[in-house]
Amino acid sequence: MRKDAIFEAFKANNEDAHIFDTKFAGEGADDYGGPYRELLTNVGDEINDSCLPLTIKSPNNQTNFGTFRDCVILNMSSTTPTHKQMFKLMGGFIGFSIRSSSPITWKFPPFFWKQLLNEPLGLDDLECFDAYAHQSLEELKKLSKSLKED
């Protein structure tokens, strides 16, 4: 991928923008959009299904409890130089999909997008990906009101 091609792709604002050409080995499909869209779908699927070491199932996803049960969160254990490059590439795909309205499905909980928009986070944002932790903190808040200062 050329640096100027990436820059041009981020300037594009239509769904048909491409940042690279796609050819599937052994298939005679011309890249008029179909193979490219399929590749973008596959990228999203692999990230959302935790096939790559970049994401893990959110606590709500793991326990099947709370809202946004199909979400994934970033894997904070992925810290190698290779992982960091993969995160950078994933960020490029996220940016491109936003700028071009390309059909990549991202299954991140709302707090992920709020952080990208630099919006403040609160305790309720925790509930969107870890309902049990949210419940525990709410209970601690209630109990703390009944404690004496000493």
MOWOCOR-V990502 format. One record per backbone hydrogen bond with DSSP energy under -0.5 kcal/mol. CO is the residue of the C=O (numbers start at 1). NH is the residue of the N-H. If there is no record, write none. Layout:
co=[CO/CO]
nh=[NH/NH]
This chain:
co=[2/3/4/5/6/7/8/14/24/30/33/34/35/36/37/38/39/40/41/42/43/44/45/46/46/47/52/54/56/58/59/60/60/68/71/72/73/74/75/77/80/81/82/83/84/85/86/87/88/89/90/91/92/93/94/95/96/97/97/102/103/104/105/107/109/109/110/111/112/113/114/115/122/122/123/123/124/125/126/126/127/129/130/131/132/133/134/135/136/137/138/139/140/141/142/142/143/144]
nh=[6/7/8/9/10/11/12/17/27/32/37/38/39/40/41/42/43/44/45/46/47/48/49/51/52/50/55/75/73/62/63/64/65/71/58/109/56/76/78/79/84/85/86/87/88/89/90/91/92/93/94/95/96/97/98/99/100/101/102/104/105/106/107/72/112/113/114/115/116/117/119/118/125/126/126/127/128/128/129/130/67/60/134/135/136/137/138/139/140/141/142/143/144/145/145/146/146/147]
